Amino acid sequence: MRIAQVATLNFSVPPKLYGGIERVVSYLTEELVSQGHEVTLFASGDSQTTAHLIPVCRHELHRLENDEDRMPYYLRMMQLIFADVSRFDIIHFHTESIQLAWLQRQPCPNVSTLHYQLGSPHLKPLYNEYKPPLVSISNNQRLPIPDVNWRATVYHGLPRDLFTFRKDPGDYLAFLGRVSFVKRLDRAIRIAWQAGMKLKVAAKINREDEHFRQYIAPLLHDAGDWVEFVGEIGGREKDEFLGNARALLFPIDWPEPFGLVMIESLACGTPVIAWPNGSVPEVIDDGRTGFIVESVAEAVEAVGRIADLDRHACRQAFEDRFDAAGMARKYVDVYRRLIEAGH
């Protein structure tokens, strides 16, 4: 099958550190190549892939100045794609909506995976007007616009050899993610402090940020050496960080569409303690691969029971439900159905 993968341009594919969408696009692209498909990747020129790379811009747009207009790069990408759509059996977009008007002028088999929270009021009329075939990354993600042209839910997947299973964890809790109000690092600090366990935080810290100064800094003052910041991490560092943790804390306060770090943790055998928001109940099997809680007190109690969970079961859940090969096969099924229907 001749497949075009259209990435966002914010980060390279795969990203060096932060960049969940581009990381998933990389896993999918490499697995499709491995399964024998002819794949073309539209992405930034500093991307690394075994597919045929069509570089849209020299470097990831994340490196641009904040006030520089990024739209010309995306318009150029659309021109490169739609110059000859007959090259592809299907085009898979990971961009939110810029492709829709182009598809109206040049219809071809296509699908768009939506990676974002869908709360914006303009999205439903937009998708109802153009009716593009859509894939969600969790069932919960669909709730704001349930009656558009959904074709499947495909959960993210990781290569099986990307993370190392560790049977015997260390003596700390882990938090990995942006330091923002919706990620609720403040909750994680309170949980670790009350549970009497060290918390290691893998995140880029801006100590001048208003959220950090107002909500996090006072907690750090009280917590003392309970909290250790390890900075942004990737590769082996992330593998060791998650694998050696007693549990991952995922105390989010928003409807996260998926939450890639949860399956990264499960791949290491590390259970997850999370709030029941967004995709969490779809990813975590409460009482088997982690605990789903609704308060700091419940989370502290869950930390005390984390040793009751089988880390092998966490790894097995990852292999059964969230590996890259399975993700690619599910997308190929979607592609085939759309090609046969002429969409």
KAQUI-V563685 format. One record per run of one state. SS is the DSSP state (helix for helix, strand for strand, loop for the rest). FROM is the first residue (numbers start at 0). LEN is the number of residues. If there is no record, write none. Layout:
BEGIN
ss:SS from:FROM len:LEN
ss:SS from:FROM len:LEN
END
This chain:
BEGIN
ss:loop from:0 len:1
ss:strand from:1 len:5
ss:loop from:6 len:13
ss:helix from:19 len:15
ss:loop from:34 len:3
ss:strand from:37 len:6
ss:loop from:43 len:8
ss:strand from:51 len:4
ss:loop from:55 len:5
ss:helix from:60 len:3
ss:loop from:63 len:7
ss:helix from:70 len:12
ss:loop from:82 len:2
ss:helix from:84 len:3
ss:loop from:87 len:2
ss:strand from:89 len:4
ss:loop from:93 len:5
ss:helix from:98 len:7
ss:loop from:105 len:4
ss:strand from:109 len:4
ss:loop from:113 len:7
ss:helix from:120 len:10
ss:loop from:130 len:3
ss:strand from:133 len:3
ss:loop from:136 len:3
ss:helix from:139 len:6
ss:loop from:145 len:4
ss:strand from:149 len:4
ss:loop from:153 len:4
ss:strand from:157 len:1
ss:loop from:158 len:13
ss:strand from:171 len:5
ss:loop from:176 len:4
ss:helix from:180 len:3
ss:loop from:183 len:1
ss:helix from:184 len:11
ss:loop from:195 len:2
ss:strand from:197 len:5
ss:loop from:202 len:7
ss:helix from:209 len:17
ss:strand from:226 len:3
ss:loop from:229 len:5
ss:helix from:234 len:9
ss:loop from:243 len:3
ss:strand from:246 len:4
ss:loop from:250 len:9
ss:helix from:259 len:8
ss:loop from:267 len:4
ss:strand from:271 len:4
ss:loop from:275 len:4
ss:helix from:279 len:4
ss:loop from:283 len:2
ss:strand from:285 len:1
ss:loop from:286 len:3
ss:strand from:289 len:4
ss:loop from:293 len:2
ss:helix from:295 len:9
ss:loop from:304 len:1
ss:helix from:305 len:3
ss:loop from:308 len:2
ss:helix from:310 len:11
ss:loop from:321 len:1
ss:strand from:322 len:1
ss:helix from:323 len:18
ss:loop from:341 len:2
END
